[in-house]
Amino acid sequence: MLRDTIAAISTAHGGAALSVVRVSGPDALGVCGRVFRARRPLTELAPRTAFRACAADSSGRAFDEGLVLVFHGPASFTGEDLVEFHGHGGMLVTQMTLEALLAAGARAAGPGEFTQRAYLNGKMDLTQAEAVMDLIHAHSTLALRAANEQLGGAIGREAAALKEELLPVLAHVEAFIDFPDEDITPDTGAALAARMQSVVSRARGLVATSEQGRILRQGARTVICGEPNVGKSSLLNLLSGFERAIVSPAAGTTRDTIEEFIQVHGIPLRLVDTAGLREGGDDVERTGMDRARRELERADLVLEVVDGSRPPERRVEMPAALQGRRLLVLNKADLGISEAWQDSADAIPLSCATGEGVEALREAVRSVIMRSGPMQADHPVAVNARHKECFARVAVRTEAALAALRADAAPEFVALDLREALQALGEVVGAVDVEQVLDIIFSSFCIGK
């Protein structure tokens, strides 16, 4: 794989002011030298400096003009010789640049292949490679901060610290296996147990951040529900900041779920507007209500919207799992709040028509999300599902080794569990054979990254 020279368009598809085409590999300078014409050969250009150049086809006819930058390996993103051409952002001219590079000897890059080469060439560990995609897809400031922490190696450092705790323990146990006459003294055994207990606690602490990581990457699924004509779609539009959903006084206007990403105090929310829940309705509306009920079962947070200007008629039945994760929104506060709602201490008066109460609602949403899980704005680590599985194995195997040590079991069993824990730590950063994991991770990348 690393013997090929690859090329790809690295900017988004469509027209724009600029486009970037990247080339990486052992013959990057040779391939680009056959396409890009600068004032000197590319091999003579100063690295990391932009030079004016034109792009020409195989007949030598120029079809674009822009800037070319040369990065010599290993001091490049991929660790190989890498060239970037910054040209005009038209779809046709950008595609012509790529086709000229492919005709000159490059191969079209696969999804995530530039980042995969950076990993294979030791420019980053696997957690940092995953952070590149998290950075691209971040939907909020907290998600962006977490991705930057991971890109800076936060999770890798945590894994390395746990490894530093376990390696001396394994070395001591294996030394005892090789030299059984050298007994493990009570003080030494207590010190080894303390190290293992520390690893278990820290690994379980990292596993606990997985819920935070899920919310940061996917958004807290926030379902807006209620009866027809209480202002659910108006609330979606208010929180989104634009007319995302159709608003009408006719009951049953919203018949399907509508989703929109927003952020509240840095926390990403996946807002889901649902069909009004009521008795009756036609087949299409009943299908929409069934979907609304299914969304409630998947929700991280529910905004139950009611007409606060009228006495309550029928409340939405909430799944038991949503206790403590529901906010009652008394819409139409500009018309006055009915006395029947005065005893609802947890209710939030709001007017979608005037915007009154929207800040109080945002603060309440933030409060519920922060207390419903380990969502900490200053937490440097938020593991994903893959990291969670690895750190969970670290905790389980280390705990098994600790139990075996305390039970005075054969040291071989202790060593076996410790090796499996270290294996799991290696998988976190990609320090062991994880070819299938690599295929899954990099297949989700966009072409050119």
For each residue, the residues with C-beta under 8 A, 3 or more apart:
1: 4 117 120
2: 25 26 80 117 120 121
3: 25 26
4: 1 25 107
5: 23 24 25 26 27 28 30 31 105 106 107
6: 23 24 25 106 107 108 109 110 113 114 117
7: 21 22 23 24 31 98 101 102 106 107 108 109
8: 21 22 98 108 109 113 114 447 448
9: 13 19 20 21 94 95 97 98 447 448
10: 20 21 22 84 114 448 449
11: 16 18 19 20 89 94 448
12: 16
13: 9 91
14: 91
15: 89 90 91
16: 11 12 19 89
17: 88 89
18: 11 66 86 87 88 89
19: 9 11 16 86 87 88 89 90 93 94 97
20: 9 10 11 84 85 86 448
21: 7 8 9 10 84 85 87 94 97 98 101
22: 7 8 10 82 83 84 109 114 448
23: 5 6 7 28 31 32 82 83 84 85 101 106
24: 5 6 7 28 76 77 78 80 81 82 83 109 114 117
25: 2 3 4 5 6 28 31 80 81 106
26: 2 3 5 80 81
27: 5 30 31 105 106
28: 5 23 24 25 31 32 80 81 82 83 106
29: 32 33 42 43 70 81 83
30: 5 27 33 34 105
31: 5 7 23 25 27 28 34 35 101 104 105 106
32: 23 28 29 35 36 42 68 83 85 101 104
33: 29 30 36 41 42 43
34: 30 31 104 105
35: 31 32 55 56 97 100 101 104
36: 32 33 42 53 54 55 56 68 83 85
37: 53 54 55 56 62
38: 41 42 45 51 52 53 68
39: 51 52
40: 44 45
41: 33 38 44 45
42: 29 32 33 36 38 45 68 70 83
43: 29 33
44: 40 41
45: 38 40 41 42 49 51 68 70
46: 49 70
47: 70 71 72 75
48: 69 70 71
49: 45 46 69 70
50: 67 68 69 86
51: 38 39 45 67 68 69
52: 38 39 65 66 67 68
53: 36 37 38 65 66 67 68 85
54: 36 37 62 64 65 66
55: 35 36 37 62 63 64 65 66 85 87 96 97 100
56: 35 36 37 59 60 61 62 63 100
57: 60 61 63 96 100 103
58: 100 103 104
59: 56
60: 56 57
61: 56 57
62: 37 54 55 56 65
63: 55 56 57 93 96 97
64: 54 55 87 88 93 96 97
65: 52 53 54 55 62 87 88
66: 18 52 53 54 55 85 86 87 88
67: 50 51 52 53 85 86
68: 32 36 38 42 45 50 51 52 53 83 84 85 86
69: 48 49 50 51 83 84 86
70: 29 42 45 46 47 48 49 81 82 83
71: 47 48 75 76 77 81 82 83 84
72: 47 75 76 81
73: 76 78 79 80 81 82 121
74: 79 80 121 123
75: 47 71 72
76: 24 71 72 73 79 80 81 82
77: 24 71 82 114 118 123
78: 24 73 82 114 117 118 121 123
79: 73 74 76 117 118 121 122 123
80: 2 24 25 26 28 73 74 76 117 121
81: 24 25 26 28 29 70 71 72 73 76
82: 22 23 24 28 70 71 73 76 77 78
83: 22 23 24 28 29 32 36 42 68 69 70 71
84: 10 20 21 22 23 68 69 71
85: 20 21 23 32 36 53 55 66 67 68 97
86: 18 19 20 50 66 67 68 69
87: 18 19 21 55 64 65 66 93 94 97
88: 17 18 19 64 65 66 93 94
89: 11 15 16 17 18 19 94
90: 15 19 93 94
91: 13 14 15 94 95
92: 95 96
93: 19 63 64 87 88 90 96 97
94: 9 11 19 21 87 88 89 90 91 97 98
95: 9 91 92 98 99
96: 55 57 63 64 92 93 99 100
97: 9 19 21 35 55 63 64 85 87 93 94 100 101
98: 7 8 9 21 94 95 101 102 108
99: 95 96 102 103
100: 35 55 56 57 58 96 97 103 104
101: 7 21 23 31 32 35 97 98 104 106
102: 7 98 99 106 107 108
103: 57 58 99 100
104: 31 32 34 35 58 100 101
105: 5 27 30 31 34
106: 5 6 7 23 25 27 28 31 101 102
107: 4 5 6 7 102
108: 6 7 8 98 102
109: 6 7 8 22 24 113 114 447 448
110: 6 113 442 447
111: 442 443 444 445 446 447 449
112: 115 116 133 441 442 443 444 445 446 449
113: 6 8 109 110 116 117 442
114: 6 8 10 22 24 77 78 109 117 118 448 449
115: 112 118 119 124 129 132 442 445 449
116: 112 113 119 120 129 438 442
117: 1 2 6 24 78 79 80 113 114 120 121
118: 77 78 79 114 115 121 123 124 129
119: 115 116 122 123 124 125 126 128 129 430 438
120: 1 2 116 117
121: 2 73 74 78 79 80 117 118
122: 79 119
123: 74 77 78 79 118 119
124: 115 118 119 128 129
125: 119 128 129 153 156 429 430 431
126: 119 129 130 428 429 430 434 437 438 441
127: 130 131 150 153 155 156 159 387 428 429 430
128: 119 124 125 131 132 150 151 152 153 156
129: 115 116 118 119 124 125 126 132 133 430 441 442
130: 126 127 133 134 150 384 386 441
131: 127 128 134 135 147 148 150 151
132: 115 128 129 135 136 151 445 449
133: 112 129 130 136 137 444 445 449
134: 130 131 137 138 143 146 147 150 151 217 384
135: 131 132 138 144 147 148 151
136: 132 133 446 449
137: 133 134 217
138: 134 135 143 144 147 216
139: 143 219 261 263 268
140: 143 144 216 219 263 266 267 268
141: 144 145 263 266
142: 145 146 216 263 266 267 268 377
143: 134 138 139 140 146 147 216 217 268
144: 135 138 140 141 147 148
145: 141 142 148 149 266
146: 134 142 143 149 150 213 216 379 381 382
147: 131 134 135 138 143 144 150 151
148: 131 135 144 145 151 152
149: 145 146 152 154 380 381
150: 127 128 130 131 134 146 147 153 154 155 381 382
151: 128 131 132 134 135 147 148
152: 128 148 149
153: 125 127 128 150 156 157
154: 149 150 157 158 380 381
155: 127 150 158 159 206 381 383 387 428 429
156: 125 127 128 153 159 160 428 429
157: 153 154 160 161
158: 154 155 161 162 202 206 381
159: 127 155 156 162 163 425 428 429
160: 156 157 163 164 429
161: 157 158 164 165 202
162: 158 159 165 166 199 202 203 394 425
163: 159 160 166 167 422 425
164: 160 161 167 168
165: 161 162 168 169 195 198 199
166: 162 163 169 170 195 196 199 398 418 421 422 425
167: 163 164 170 171 422
168: 164 165 171 172 195
169: 165 166 172 173 192 195 196 401 418
170: 166 167 173 174 415 418 419 422
171: 167 168 174 175
172: 168 169 175 176 184 188 192
173: 169 170 176 177 192 411 414 415 418
174: 170 171 177 178 411 415
175: 171 172 178 179 182
176: 172 173 179 180 182 183 184 411
177: 173 174 180 411 412 415
178: 174 175
179: 175 176 182
180: 176 177
181:
182: 175 176 179
183: 176
184: 172 176 188 189 192
185: 188 189
186: 189 190
187: 190 191
188: 172 184 185 191 192
189: 184 185 186 192 193 405
190: 186 187 193 194
191: 187 188 194 195
192: 169 172 173 184 188 189 195 196 405
193: 189 190 196 197 402 405 406
194: 190 191 197 198
195: 165 166 168 169 191 192 198 199
196: 166 169 192 193 199 200 398 399 401 402 405
197: 193 194 200 201 402
198: 165 194 195 201 202
199: 162 165 166 195 196 202 203 394 395 398 421
200: 196 197 203 204 395 398 399 402
201: 197 198 204 205
202: 158 161 162 198 199 205 206
203: 162 199 200 206 207 391 392 394 395 398
204: 200 201 207 208 391 395
205: 201 202 208 209
206: 155 158 202 203 209 381 383 387 388 391
207: 203 204 210 383 388 391 392 395
208: 204 205 211 374
209: 205 206 212 213 374 379 381 382 383
210: 207 213 214 382 383 384 385 387 388
211: 208 214 215 373 374 375
212: 209 215 216 373 374 375 376 379 382
213: 146 209 210 216 217 382 383 384 387 388
214: 210 211 217 218 384 385
215: 211 212 218 219 220 267 268 300 369 373 375
216: 138 140 142 143 146 212 213 268 382
217: 134 137 143 213 214 384
218: 214 215 221 268 270
219: 139 140 215 261 268 269 270
220: 215 267 268 269 270 300 301 369
221: 218 270 272 295 298 299 300 301
222: 269 270 271 272 299 300 301 302 303 365
223: 272 274 292 295 296 298 299 301 302 303
224: 232 235 236 271 272 273 274 303 305
225: 232 274 277 292 295 296 302 303 304 305 316
226: 230 231 232 276 277 304 305 306 316
227: 230 276 277 278 306 307 313 314 316
228: 251 252 253 276 277 278
229: 249 251 276 307
230: 226 227 276 305 306 307 331 332
231: 226 234 235 305 307 331 332 352
232: 224 225 226 235 236 254 273 274 276 305
233: 236 237 245 246 247 253 254 258 273
234: 231 237 238 247 331 352 353
235: 224 231 232 238 239 273 303 305 329 331 350 352
236: 224 232 233 239 240 244 245 258 260 271 273
237: 233 234 240 242 243 244 245 247 352
238: 234 235 241 352 355 358
239: 235 236 262 264 269 271 358 362
240: 236 237 244 260 262 271
241: 238 262
242: 237
243: 237 247
244: 236 237 240 258 260 273
245: 233 236 237 254 258 273
246: 233 253 254
247: 233 234 237 243 253
248: 253
249: 229
250: 253
251: 228 229 276 278
252: 228 255 275 276 281 282 285
253: 228 233 246 247 248 250
254: 232 233 245 246 258 273 274 275 276 288
255: 252 275 284 285 287 288
256: 275 288 291
257: 272 273 274 275 288 291 292 295
258: 233 236 244 245 254 272 273
259: 270 271 272 273
260: 236 240 244 270 271 273
261: 139 219 268 269 270 271
262: 239 240 241 268 269 271
263: 139 140 141 142 266 267 268 269
264: 239 267 269 362 365 366
265: 362 363 366
266: 140 141 142 145 263 377
267: 140 142 215 220 263 264 365 366 369 370 375
268: 139 140 142 143 215 216 218 219 220 261 262 263
269: 219 220 222 239 261 262 263 264 301 365
270: 218 219 220 221 222 259 260 261
271: 222 224 236 239 240 259 260 261 262
272: 221 222 223 224 257 258 259 295 299
273: 224 232 233 235 236 244 245 254 257 258 259 260
274: 223 224 225 232 254 257 277 288 291 292 295
275: 252 254 255 256 257 285 288 289 291 292
276: 226 227 228 229 230 232 251 252 254 289
277: 225 226 227 228 274 289 292 293 316
278: 227 228 251 281 289
279:
280:
281: 252 278 285 286 289
282: 252 285 286
283: 286 287
284: 255 287 288
285: 252 255 275 281 282 288 289
286: 281 282 283 289 290
287: 255 283 284 290 291
288: 254 255 256 257 274 275 284 285 291 292
289: 275 276 277 278 281 285 286 292 293
290: 286 287 293 294
291: 256 257 274 275 287 288 294 295
292: 223 225 257 274 275 277 288 289 295 296
293: 277 289 290 296 297
294: 290 291 297 298
295: 221 223 225 257 272 274 291 292 298 299
296: 223 225 292 293 299 302 316 318 319 322
297: 293 294 319 321
298: 221 223 294 295
299: 221 222 223 272 295 296 302 322 325
300: 215 220 221 222 325 369 372
301: 220 221 222 223 269 325 326 327 365 368 369 372
302: 222 223 225 296 299 318 322 325 326 327
303: 222 223 224 225 235 327 329 361 365
304: 225 226 315 316 318 326 327 328 329
305: 224 225 226 230 231 232 235 329 331
306: 226 227 230 312 315 328 329 330 331 341
307: 227 229 230 231 310 331 332
308: 330 331 332 333 335 337 338 341 347 349 350
309: 332 333 335 336 337 338
310: 307 313 338
311: 338 340 341
312: 306 315 340 341
313: 227 310
314: 227
315: 304 306 312
316: 225 226 227 277 296 304
317:
318: 296 302 304 322 323 326
319: 296 297 322
320: 323
321: 297
322: 296 299 302 318 319 325 326
323: 318 320 326
324: 368 371 372
325: 299 300 301 302 322 368 372
326: 301 302 304 318 322 323
327: 301 302 303 304 346 348 361 364 365 368
328: 304 306 344 346 347 348
329: 235 303 304 305 306 347 348 350 361
330: 306 308 333 337 341 344 347 348 349 350
331: 230 231 234 235 305 306 307 308 350 351 352
332: 230 231 307 308 309 335 351 352 353
333: 308 309 330 336 337 349 350 351 356 357
334: 351 353 354 356
335: 308 309 332
336: 309 333
337: 308 309 330 333 341 342 349
338: 308 309 310 311 341
339: 342
340: 311 312
341: 306 308 311 312 330 337 338 344 347
342: 337 339
343:
344: 328 330 341 347
345:
346: 327 328
347: 308 328 329 330 341 344
348: 327 328 329 330 357 360 361 364
349: 308 330 333 337 356 357 360
350: 235 308 329 330 331 333 356 357 358 360 361
351: 331 332 333 334 354 355 356 357
352: 231 234 235 237 238 331 332 355
353: 234 332 334
354: 334 351
355: 238 351 352 358
356: 333 334 349 350 351
357: 333 348 349 350 351 360 361
358: 238 239 350 355 361 362
359: 362 363
360: 348 349 350 357 363 364
361: 303 327 329 348 350 357 358 364 365
362: 239 264 265 358 359 365 366
363: 265 359 360 366 367
364: 327 348 360 361 367 368
365: 222 264 267 269 301 303 327 361 362 368 369
366: 264 265 267 362 363 369 370
367: 363 364 370 371
368: 301 324 325 327 364 365 371 372
369: 215 220 267 300 301 365 366 372 373 375
370: 267 366 367 375 376
371: 324 367 368
372: 300 301 324 325 368 369 375
373: 211 212 215 369
374: 208 209 211 212 379
375: 211 212 215 267 369 370 372
376: 212 370 379
377: 142 266
378:
379: 146 209 212 374 376 382
380: 149 154
381: 146 149 150 154 155 158 206 209
382: 146 150 209 210 212 213 216 379
383: 155 206 207 209 210 213 387 388 391
384: 130 134 210 213 214 217 387 388
385: 210 214 388 389
386: 130 389 390 437 441
387: 127 155 206 210 213 383 384 390 391 428
388: 206 207 210 213 383 384 385 391 392
389: 385 386 392 393
390: 386 387 393 394 424 425 427 428
391: 203 204 206 207 383 387 388 394 395 424 428
392: 203 207 388 389 395 396
393: 389 390 396 397 420 421 424
394: 162 199 203 390 391 397 398 421 424 425
395: 199 200 203 204 207 391 392 398 399
396: 392 393 399 400
397: 393 394 400 401 417 418 420 421 424
398: 166 196 199 200 203 394 395 401 402 417 418 421
399: 196 200 395 396 402 403
400: 396 397 403 404 417
401: 169 196 397 398 404 405 413 414 415 417 418 421
402: 193 196 197 200 398 399 405 406
403: 399 400 406 407
404: 400 401 407 409 410 413 414 417
405: 189 192 193 196 401 402 408 409 414
406: 193 402 403
407: 403 404
408: 405
409: 404 405 413 414
410: 404 413 414
411: 173 174 176 177 414 415
412: 177 415 416
413: 401 404 409 410 416 417
414: 173 401 404 405 409 410 411 417 418
415: 170 173 174 177 401 411 412 418 419
416: 412 413 419 420
417: 397 398 400 401 404 413 414 420 421
418: 166 169 170 173 397 398 401 414 415 421 422
419: 170 415 416 422 423
420: 393 397 416 417 423 424
421: 166 199 393 394 397 398 401 417 418 424 425
422: 163 166 167 170 418 419 425 426
423: 419 420 426 427 432
424: 390 391 393 394 397 420 421 427 428
425: 159 162 163 166 390 394 421 422 428 429
426: 422 423 429 430 431 432
427: 390 423 424 430 431 432 434 437
428: 126 127 155 156 159 387 390 391 424 425
429: 125 126 127 155 156 159 160 425 426
430: 119 125 126 127 129 426 427 434 437 438
431: 125 426 427
432: 423 426 427
433:
434: 126 427 430 437 438
435: 438 439
436: 439 440
437: 126 386 427 430 434 440 441
438: 116 119 126 430 434 435 441 442
439: 435 436 442 443
440: 436 437 443 444
441: 112 126 129 130 386 437 438 444 445
442: 110 111 112 113 115 116 129 438 439 445
443: 111 112 439 440
444: 111 112 133 440 441
445: 111 112 115 132 133 441 442 449
446: 111 112 136 449
447: 8 9 109 110 111
448: 8 9 10 11 20 22 109 114
449: 10 111 112 114 115 132 133 136 445 446
